[in-house]
Amino acid sequence: MLGRAGWWGRGLPNRLAPRARGGRPFGVLLAGLLLSVALLVGGCGGVLSPDLFIVYRSGSVPAAKLTMLVNEEGVVHCNGGPARHLSDPQIIEARTIQEDLEDPATKHESLPAKPASVLSYYLRDANGTVRFSDNSPHQSAAMRKLVAFVLTVAQGVCGLPQQGA
């Protein structure tokens, strides 16, 4: 009489095959335990990368409203749409923008708009928030880079229309 087809009970008589309480072969219980641990550790979806930032854009032109979420690995979501992927240079640019805006975000910097502003930007990251408009005085180079990044990614990666994008 051979043991069950467990990976370590092959060829052992049934009475010698390792068993847990309840009569089940120990290998079956171990395999179930290992599968449970793997699912818990893996989270059933893998490791999620942290977000770099989220940008909310609003304005007075058609298609101005935009929500863009960018994560550390270069995955971007525009207006809650499907995941899209940034190119390597765009990932580097996004990280640079986030690093350059770290100090203003920590201070929750908010620059007022001048009359006739068309687009407004609100960025939130792990450090805090930054608010400004397209014609706000005293914009930093990083804010101008963010405006260009949002435009380029909205059109080129997310495929949003050119108007207001």
C-alpha positions as CSV (number, residue, x, y, z in Angstrom):
1,M,0.0,0.0,0.0
2,L,1.5,3.3,-1.1
3,G,1.0,6.7,0.6
4,R,-0.9,9.5,-1.0
5,A,0.6,11.5,-3.9
6,G,2.1,14.1,-1.6
7,W,5.5,15.4,-2.4
8,W,7.2,13.8,0.6
9,G,4.8,10.9,1.3
10,R,5.6,9.0,-2.0
11,G,6.3,5.4,-1.5
12,L,5.7,5.4,2.2
13,P,3.1,3.0,3.5
14,N,-0.1,4.9,4.4
15,R,0.5,4.3,8.1
16,L,3.9,6.0,7.9
17,A,2.9,9.1,5.8
18,P,3.0,12.3,7.9
19,R,-0.5,13.3,9.0
20,A,-2.0,16.1,10.9
21,R,-4.9,15.9,13.2
22,G,-8.1,14.9,11.4
23,G,-6.3,12.4,9.2
24,R,-5.3,14.7,6.3
25,P,-1.8,14.3,5.0
26,F,0.5,17.0,6.4
27,G,1.6,18.0,2.9
28,V,-1.9,19.1,1.9
29,L,-2.2,21.3,5.0
30,L,1.3,22.7,4.5
31,A,0.5,23.6,0.8
32,G,-2.8,25.3,1.9
33,L,-0.9,27.3,4.5
34,L,1.8,28.3,2.1
35,L,-0.8,29.4,-0.5
36,S,-2.6,31.5,2.2
37,V,0.6,33.2,3.2
38,A,1.6,33.9,-0.4
39,L,-1.8,35.6,-1.0
40,L,-1.5,37.7,2.1
41,V,2.1,38.8,1.3
42,G,1.3,39.4,-2.4
43,G,-1.9,41.3,-1.6
44,C,-3.6,39.6,-4.6
45,G,-2.3,42.4,-6.8
46,G,1.3,42.9,-6.1
47,V,3.1,45.8,-4.5
48,L,1.6,49.2,-5.1
49,S,4.0,52.0,-5.9
50,P,3.6,55.2,-3.9
51,D,2.1,58.2,-5.7
52,L,4.4,61.1,-6.6
53,F,1.6,63.6,-6.9
54,I,-1.9,64.4,-8.0
55,V,-2.7,67.5,-10.0
56,Y,-6.2,69.0,-10.3
57,R,-6.5,71.5,-13.1
58,S,-9.6,73.7,-13.6
59,G,-10.3,76.7,-15.8
60,S,-12.6,78.6,-18.1
61,V,-11.9,76.8,-21.4
62,P,-13.5,73.6,-22.7
63,A,-11.8,70.4,-21.4
64,A,-9.8,72.4,-18.8
65,K,-11.0,70.2,-15.9
66,L,-8.4,67.5,-15.4
67,T,-7.3,65.2,-12.6
68,M,-3.9,63.6,-13.1
69,L,-2.4,61.0,-10.7
70,V,1.2,60.0,-11.2
71,N,2.9,57.3,-9.3
72,E,6.6,56.5,-8.6
73,E,6.8,53.8,-11.3
74,G,5.4,56.1,-14.0
75,V,1.8,55.0,-14.1
76,V,-0.5,57.8,-14.8
77,H,-4.3,58.1,-14.6
78,C,-6.1,61.0,-16.2
79,N,-9.6,61.8,-15.1
80,G,-10.0,58.4,-13.4
81,G,-9.3,56.6,-16.7
82,P,-7.2,53.5,-17.3
83,A,-3.6,53.2,-16.3
84,R,-1.2,54.7,-18.8
85,H,2.6,54.5,-18.7
86,L,5.0,57.4,-18.9
87,S,8.3,57.1,-20.9
88,D,11.5,57.0,-18.8
89,P,12.3,60.7,-19.5
90,Q,8.8,61.6,-18.4
91,I,9.2,59.6,-15.2
92,I,12.4,61.4,-14.4
93,E,10.8,64.7,-15.2
94,A,7.8,63.9,-12.9
95,R,10.2,63.0,-10.1
96,T,12.2,66.2,-10.6
97,I,9.1,68.3,-10.5
98,Q,7.9,66.6,-7.3
99,E,11.4,67.1,-5.7
100,D,11.5,70.8,-6.8
101,L,8.1,71.5,-5.4
102,E,8.8,69.8,-2.1
103,D,9.6,73.0,-0.3
104,P,6.6,75.0,-1.6
105,A,4.3,72.1,-0.9
106,T,5.6,71.9,2.7
107,K,4.7,75.6,3.0
108,H,1.3,75.0,1.3
109,E,2.2,77.8,-1.1
110,S,-0.7,79.4,-2.9
111,L,-0.1,82.1,-5.5
112,P,-3.1,84.3,-6.4
113,A,-4.2,84.6,-10.0
114,K,-4.2,87.8,-11.9
115,P,-7.4,88.9,-13.8
116,A,-8.1,87.0,-17.0
117,S,-6.6,83.7,-15.7
118,V,-7.5,80.7,-17.9
119,L,-6.2,77.7,-16.0
120,S,-5.6,77.0,-12.3
121,Y,-3.5,74.2,-10.8
122,Y,-3.6,72.5,-7.4
123,L,-0.9,69.9,-6.7
124,R,-1.0,67.6,-3.7
125,D,1.9,65.3,-2.7
126,A,3.2,63.6,0.5
127,N,4.7,67.0,1.5
128,G,1.7,69.2,1.2
129,T,0.0,71.3,-1.5
130,V,0.8,74.0,-4.1
131,R,-1.8,76.2,-5.8
132,F,-1.3,78.6,-8.6
133,S,-2.8,79.8,-11.9
134,D,-1.4,80.2,-15.4
135,N,-0.8,83.9,-14.9
136,S,0.2,83.9,-11.2
137,P,3.1,86.2,-10.5
138,H,6.3,84.7,-9.0
139,Q,5.8,81.2,-10.4
140,S,8.9,79.0,-9.9
141,A,10.6,77.2,-12.7
142,A,9.1,73.9,-11.2
143,M,5.6,75.3,-11.5
144,R,6.2,76.2,-15.2
145,K,7.6,72.7,-15.7
146,L,4.5,71.2,-14.1
147,V,2.2,73.1,-16.5
148,A,4.2,71.8,-19.5
149,F,4.3,68.3,-18.1
150,V,0.5,68.2,-17.5
151,L,-0.1,69.5,-21.0
152,T,2.2,67.0,-22.6
153,V,1.0,64.0,-20.6
154,A,-2.7,64.8,-21.0
155,Q,-2.4,65.0,-24.8
156,G,0.4,62.6,-25.6
157,V,-0.1,59.8,-23.0
158,C,-3.7,60.1,-22.0
159,G,-5.0,61.1,-25.4
160,L,-7.1,64.0,-24.2
161,P,-8.2,66.6,-26.7
162,Q,-6.0,69.6,-27.4
163,Q,-8.5,72.1,-26.2
164,G,-7.6,73.1,-22.7
165,A,-5.4,70.0,-22.4
